[in-house]
Amino acid sequence: MLDATHDGVTDSTLGPSVQNPGLVMSDVPADALCIGAVRRALAAWLRILPFDDARRADVVLAVYEAMANVVDHAYLDTDGVGTMQISATYSVDLGALDVTVADLGRWKLPVHNALGVTACRSSRH
């Protein structure tokens, strides 16, 4: 288990564990108004992990761009608002973070440039 320090006190209950394996958000509306809340929840969850502020910001930006791509492209040919699922897990043993943004929509070419995809790809290290 990951030990975290808060206010000078080590607390080994805060890290991801069997009781707290990660962050999963299902049936998130693919709507621009909803993804801000997911971004804030992800940023809060990442604070318990052993990443510096720059790495956390990179992850949040990449995930936000992936969600924005779902909003902008995945459900353009359907009526109503589609949904997406966001899941994030951290392996303490490997020191590895895995984040997935999934949807059931269909890709449609953008009507504007694809900077979001570029940002997602460039944040992969």
Steps between C-alpha positions, in 0.01 A plus 500: 500500500610852430585713800393863477594786725247765599579772750820319596319176592556187295174331409515169317122486454486769233668325211328282240433155641250218476256731679591795274612351167443806290251741362210384282226722362237329287225649287654846500301717256713594200420863556736794538329605822566163667865439425619782727370310803682185385818703455476629857431151639798357314726782622390435859560124468846555350606695810530174695749362248877556503512735201627855496271789406626513142428130437154530660424800278615303192268210586204727569555687172532182294186348652307824460601517132392138448163577660465814288563287190212274603278806547607651166511189283356175635127563486455758224289266288258410781210673667547596862811477714711184509702381795857412584684311770815622668714261700835554666711249689840528657735206556710561807728210410569633149465870575271511197183694436244376247216730394234405247232720346253279312184571303267315266478775241643523152792719398419789273765719344538832681366825368799671664861402563592193703712659773332285766624177344847650468495600869391150606775336299772741613425439869584131465847435637 
